[in-house]
Amino acid sequence: MSSSLLASQLPELVTPPPVRQAGIRCLYLVDIENAVGGPCPCNTDVLGARAALAAAYPVQEGDLVVIGVAHNGLLEVGCSWTGVRYVVRSGPDGAELALLDELNDAVVARFDELVIVSGDGKFADRVAELASLGLPTTVVAHAESLSNRLRLAATKVVYLESERRPGPSAVAMEVA
């Protein structure tokens, strides 16, 4: 392959992260289990999710990052991703429910943009509501696990390009 052909293909292969204006304050809500593809994320999973987010939609000074996690994953997440807030809830959809509790009406007054790092449809109604109040909403998710309802509710969607742990359906398909 010639070097000019490679250069012409580069924009298609590598999408640079968006550049935000200075002074724009974002609230990032990270459903860590959704971002890594399963419960009880290990150190490598968390670091991979953090790097994927940095490449797709970088956190800037002044942004607030809140990570939702179940109690059994808090130690690994806390040791791997520091300088953020954690909300902890266990049980079915615990991390998502803890993050949803953060989405009160004060978000519109305190932040210039909401960034949801999850593909879970549980966020769709609240994201649509906040978007209708004029808050730009961005969903950062893996394309294969993004809920159609959440995709349609968001102002903007950015896809993560990292590897995820295979979910139960992917493992079942490999075995079959």
C-alpha positions as CSV (number, residue, x, y, z in Angstrom):
1,M,0.0,0.0,0.0
2,S,1.3,3.5,-0.8
3,S,1.7,6.0,2.0
4,S,-0.7,8.4,0.2
5,L,-3.4,5.8,0.3
6,L,-2.9,5.2,4.0
7,A,-3.0,8.9,4.7
8,S,-6.3,9.2,2.8
9,Q,-7.8,6.3,4.8
10,L,-6.7,7.7,8.2
11,P,-9.7,9.9,8.9
12,E,-12.0,6.9,8.4
13,L,-10.0,4.7,10.8
14,V,-9.2,7.2,13.5
15,T,-11.9,9.7,14.7
16,P,-10.4,12.3,17.0
17,P,-12.2,13.1,20.2
18,P,-14.5,16.1,20.1
19,V,-13.1,19.4,21.2
20,R,-15.2,21.2,23.7
21,Q,-15.3,25.0,24.3
22,A,-13.4,26.2,27.4
23,G,-15.7,26.8,30.4
24,I,-18.3,24.1,29.4
25,R,-18.9,22.0,32.6
26,C,-20.0,18.4,32.1
27,L,-21.5,15.9,34.4
28,Y,-20.3,12.4,33.5
29,L,-22.4,9.5,34.8
30,V,-20.5,6.3,34.3
31,D,-22.2,2.9,34.6
32,I,-19.0,1.1,35.0
33,E,-20.5,-2.4,34.7
34,N,-22.1,-1.4,31.4
35,A,-18.9,0.2,30.2
36,V,-16.8,-2.9,30.8
37,G,-19.4,-5.4,29.8
38,G,-20.2,-7.2,33.1
39,P,-20.3,-7.1,36.9
40,C,-17.4,-7.0,39.3
41,P,-14.9,-5.2,37.0
42,C,-11.3,-5.9,37.6
43,N,-8.5,-3.3,37.5
44,T,-7.7,-3.9,33.8
45,D,-11.4,-3.6,32.9
46,V,-11.7,-0.2,34.7
47,L,-8.5,1.2,33.2
48,G,-9.6,0.1,29.8
49,A,-13.0,1.8,30.2
50,R,-11.3,4.9,31.4
51,A,-9.0,5.0,28.5
52,A,-11.8,4.4,26.0
53,L,-13.8,7.3,27.5
54,A,-10.7,9.5,27.3
55,A,-10.3,8.7,23.6
56,A,-14.0,9.1,22.8
57,Y,-15.1,12.0,24.9
58,P,-12.4,13.3,27.2
59,V,-13.1,14.6,30.7
60,Q,-11.8,18.2,31.2
61,E,-10.9,20.3,34.2
62,G,-14.1,21.3,36.0
63,D,-16.1,18.3,34.9
64,L,-17.7,16.1,37.5
65,V,-17.4,12.3,37.1
66,V,-19.8,10.1,39.0
67,I,-19.3,6.3,38.8
68,G,-22.2,3.9,39.6
69,V,-21.1,0.5,40.9
70,A,-22.3,-2.4,43.0
71,H,-20.7,-2.9,46.4
72,N,-18.7,-5.9,45.3
73,G,-17.0,-3.9,42.6
74,L,-16.2,-0.7,44.6
75,L,-12.7,-1.7,45.8
76,E,-11.4,-2.4,42.3
77,V,-13.1,0.6,40.8
78,G,-12.0,2.9,43.6
79,C,-8.4,1.8,43.3
80,S,-8.4,2.0,39.5
81,W,-10.2,5.3,38.9
82,T,-9.5,7.9,41.5
83,G,-10.5,11.6,41.8
84,V,-14.2,10.9,41.0
85,R,-17.4,10.4,43.0
86,Y,-18.8,6.9,43.5
87,V,-22.4,6.0,44.1
88,V,-23.0,2.5,45.3
89,R,-26.1,0.3,45.2
90,S,-26.4,-3.4,45.0
91,G,-29.0,-5.6,43.6
92,P,-30.5,-5.8,40.1
93,D,-29.7,-2.6,38.2
94,G,-28.2,-1.1,41.4
95,A,-25.5,1.0,39.7
96,E,-28.0,2.4,37.2
97,L,-30.6,3.2,39.9
98,A,-27.9,5.0,42.0
99,L,-26.9,7.1,38.9
100,L,-30.5,7.9,38.1
101,D,-30.8,9.4,41.6
102,E,-28.1,11.9,40.6
103,L,-30.2,13.2,37.7
104,N,-32.3,15.7,39.6
105,D,-33.5,19.1,38.3
106,A,-30.4,20.9,39.7
107,V,-28.3,19.2,37.0
108,V,-29.7,21.7,34.4
109,A,-28.6,24.7,36.6
110,R,-25.2,23.3,37.6
111,F,-23.9,21.8,34.3
112,D,-23.7,22.8,30.6
113,E,-23.9,19.2,29.4
114,L,-24.8,15.7,30.6
115,V,-22.7,12.7,29.5
116,I,-24.1,9.3,30.2
117,V,-21.5,6.5,29.8
118,S,-23.9,3.6,29.4
119,G,-26.1,2.0,26.8
120,D,-28.8,1.1,29.3
121,G,-32.4,2.1,28.3
122,K,-33.2,2.8,31.9
123,F,-31.7,6.3,31.4
124,A,-33.8,7.1,28.3
125,D,-36.8,8.8,30.0
126,R,-34.6,11.1,32.2
127,V,-32.2,11.9,29.4
128,A,-35.1,12.9,27.2
129,E,-36.6,15.0,30.0
130,L,-33.3,16.9,30.7
131,A,-32.8,17.4,26.9
132,S,-36.3,18.9,26.6
133,L,-35.3,21.4,29.4
134,G,-32.4,22.5,27.1
135,L,-29.5,20.5,28.6
136,P,-27.4,19.0,25.9
137,T,-27.1,15.2,26.5
138,T,-24.5,13.0,25.1
139,V,-24.5,9.2,25.4
140,V,-21.1,7.4,25.2
141,A,-21.7,3.7,24.7
142,H,-20.7,0.5,22.9
143,A,-22.7,0.4,19.6
144,E,-23.7,-3.3,20.2
145,S,-25.2,-2.5,23.7
146,L,-26.9,0.8,23.1
147,S,-30.6,0.9,23.7
148,N,-32.6,2.4,20.8
149,R,-34.7,4.4,23.3
150,L,-31.5,5.9,24.8
151,R,-30.0,6.6,21.4
152,L,-33.1,8.5,20.4
153,A,-33.4,10.4,23.7
154,A,-29.9,11.8,23.6
155,T,-28.8,15.0,21.8
156,K,-25.6,13.3,20.6
157,V,-24.2,9.7,20.7
158,V,-20.5,8.8,20.7
159,Y,-19.5,5.2,20.3
160,L,-16.7,3.6,22.4
161,E,-14.2,1.6,20.3
162,S,-12.7,-0.6,23.0
163,E,-13.0,-4.2,23.6
164,R,-15.7,-5.3,26.1
165,R,-15.8,-8.5,28.0
166,P,-18.2,-10.9,26.2
167,G,-21.6,-10.9,27.7
168,P,-23.6,-14.1,28.4
169,S,-25.2,-14.0,24.9
170,A,-21.8,-13.8,23.2
171,V,-20.4,-16.7,25.3
172,A,-23.5,-18.8,24.5
173,M,-23.2,-18.1,20.8
174,E,-19.5,-19.2,20.9
175,V,-20.4,-22.5,22.7
176,A,-23.3,-23.3,20.4
